Amino acid sequence: MSGKKFSAAEGDNPGSNKEVTLSARQADSQRQTLSVEDAGEILGLSRGAAYARAKDGSLPTIRLGKRLLVPKAALDKLLMSA
């Protein structure tokens, strides 16, 4: 599996411009949101059912431009209350 490469900003580490390679799993673990489809998969829902739950408000979402996202913290809270 190939990793994503990120360069350190000049102010982050003086005198160094090393690239840090993260695996896809590490990069995903740093994300704070999930797509509706990914959240639905975690919950065992079909794509259509996940979007229906997002529309009726039972799946918490935020909108960033055209993207509809599920905050991981809100999904975790939902799962803990079940």
N, C-alpha and C positions, 0 to 999 in steps of 0.2 A: 504494500500500500504506500503510495507516495504521500509525502507530507506537504503542508503549506509552509511557505517560507515568509518570515517576517523580519524586517531589518529594524534594528534598534535605532531610535531617534538620536541625533547628536547629543542632546542634553541628558539622555538616559544613562549613558555610560561613557564618560569623557575618554577620548583617545581610542575608542573602539567602535567599529561599525560591523560587528559580527552578525551573521544571520542566525536566527533561531528557527529550527525546523520543528514543527508540531505535526503530529499525526492527525488525521481527520477526526479521530475519536477525541483527542485532546482539545482540538479547536471547537468541536461540538459541545464539549463539557463546559467551555467558557461562555457559550452563548446563554443569554438570559431569557430567550424566547424560543418558542417552537412554532412551526407552521400548524394550521388547523389540522391538516392531514396527519402530521406526526403526533400531535396530541391525541387525535382520534385513534391512531394505531396503539398508543400506550393504553388508552381506555378500552380498546377492543371494539371500536366503532368503525363503520364504513365511512368513506369520505363524505357521502351525502348526509349520513347521520351526524357526523362531526360538525358539518356546516349548519345543519338544522339546530343542533344544540347551541352553536355560537349565535345563531340568529335569535333564538328564544331566550338567550342570556344564561342558560344553565352551564355553558362552557365560557369562562371569562376570557375576553379578548381585548386587544388594543388595536387601533388602526394607525399605521404609519404610511401615509400616502395611500397607495392602492393596496398595500399589504395588510392582511388581517392576521395578527399574531396572538399566540397564547403565552402569557408570561409564565415561566417555569415556577416562580414562587406561588402564583395563584393556582396553578395546576396542583402543586404539592399540597397547598392548603385544602383544596377541594378533595384530594385523595385522603388526607388525614381526617377530614370530617365525615367521611363515608363509613 
